[in-house]
Amino acid sequence: MKKVAIIGTRGIPACYGGFESLAEQLVRHLWDAFEFTVYCQKSVFPQRPAKIGKANLKYVPLGANGMSSIFYDMWSIIDALRYADTLLILGVSGCTLLPFLRLFGCRKKIVCNIDGIEWRRAKWSRLARIYLRFAERCAVRNADVVIADNQVIVDYVKEQYHHDCELIEYGADTRSLEE
């Protein structure tokens, strides 16, 4: 069974945002086909179960948002290299590590959802925007597969980097609303 590490979220169960919900849904619906490990921000989960269903949970003692997300993601990537066949990286914070992995012959499959065009957001300082743009470039150029959840990002990746980007749309689980 393929081993997949999900990196770049605060963890599951989802309690924060879209990437967490995506991770939880992937685990919930595909755990019979893949052996998942989800990296989780230790401070968010006081109970810290070792598993949810069949998914393994690993707790990182760093923050998954803001500047600390760079180190959180890098820690998770380095740890996942020990066992995972595929690294699903959600966001670009730790992706400046990817060129070094390729340089040293890493054979793991790397799938990256670059999220939005984070470096353009006004909430970031100038230095943070420079870093995020560089991290985005590292992600696109070094991932085996780049994915996006909307067509605007797919078009941006093709225009900006001349690189393929797979569209995987996801949205709300409306089944509970229909009951």
N, C-alpha and C positions, 0 to 999 in steps of 0.2 A: 504494500500500500504506500502511495506517495506521501511524503511528510512535508507539510506546508507550515511555514512560520508566518504569522500575521504580525506585522511590525508597523508602528506609527500611530497607534490608537491609545487611548487611556485604558482600554481593556473592556472586558465583558464580565458581567452583563452590562449592556449599553446603558449609560447614564449621562452621556454628554452630547454627542453629535452624530453626524451622518456616517463617519468612518466607523464609529463604534457599532452603530446599527448594522452597517454592512458586514462587519466582522461577525457579529452575533448571528445574522441571517445565514452567512456562508457556513458557519459552524453547525448551526441547527439543521440546515437542509442537506449538507454534504458530508457529515461526519462518518457515514458508512462508506464513502468513496475515498476519503483522505484522512490522514492522521494529522490533526491540527494542533498547533501550539500557538497561543495568543499571548503576546507580551502585554503586561498590564502595569500601570503606575501604582506602585505599592501603597502610596498614601491615600489613594482613592478607595481602596477596598480593605476595610478593617478586618473582615472575616477571612479573606484570602484562601478560598478553597483551592485545592490542587487541580481540580477538574470541574468543568461544567459539561454535563453529558459525557461525551467521549473526547472532548477537547481538553488538552493540557493547558494550564495557565502558569506563566512565569512572571514573577513580580520584580520590577526594576525599581531601585530606590532613588529614582530621579524623576523630575517632572516631565510630562509628555507635551507640554505646551510652552510657547515662548522660546527664549534662548536655550533653556535646558533641554528642549526637544532634540537639539543637535546631538547631545551626548546620550540622551535616552535612546534615540534611534540607532546611533552607532553601537552602543552597548548591545542592543537587541540584535543588530545585524551580525556582529562578531560572535555572539553566543549562538545564533541560529546556524552559523556556518559549520558548527560541530556535528549537526544531525540532520538538518532539513535538506530536502531535495530542491524545494522551491521557496524563495523568499518573496512574499507579497508585501511590498512596502507601500504604505498609504501616506502620501505626502513626501516632500523632498528634503526635509531637515537633515537627515543623516546621509544623504546621497553623495556628498562630497567624498565619501569613503569608497564609492563604487569604482572609480578609475584605478585605485590601488588594488582592489580585488581582482580586476581584470588584468592588470599589469603582472600580478603574481599568480596568474593562471587559475583563478577561481572558476570552477565548472558548475556552480549552482545556477539554477534558473532564477533569474531576477525579473519579477513583474512589478511595475511601479505605476501607481495612480498618482499623477503629479498634482492632483487637486485642482485648484484654480490657477490663475496667474498671480500668485501670492506677492511676487516682488513689485507689483503695481499698486498694491493696497496702501493707502495713505497712513494706515495705523502703524506701519513699520518705519523705523528710522532709516536714514539714508544708508548707513552701514548694513543694517538688516536687509534692506532691499537689494543691495549689491550681493550679499551672501546668498539670499534666496534665488536670485537670478542665476548665479553660478551653480548652486545646488540643483536647480531645475535643469540646467544644461548637462550637468554630470548625470542626472537621472535619465534624461532622454537618450544621451549618447551611449550609456553603459548598460541600460536595462535590456533584457532580451525582448520584453514586451512592454509597451507603454499603453496604459489604458486611461480612459477618461469617462466621466458619467454624463457628458453633454457634448453636442456637436460643435459648439463654439471652441472648446478646448481641443478637440480633434483637429479642427481647421487651423487653430493657432499653431499646434505642433507641426502640422504639415507645412504651413507657411514659414514659420520661424526656423525650423530645424530640418526641413525636407526629410522627415522621418514618419513612418507609419505610426498611427495611434488607433487602437481599437476602442470602439464605442460600446460601453456596457452601461446602459441606463438602469438605474434602480430608483425605487421610490418607496412610498409608504405601503405597509401591509394593511390592506383595507378589509381583510376577512373579518376581523373583529367588529368593524363598523357595520358589516352586513348582517350580523347575527342579531 
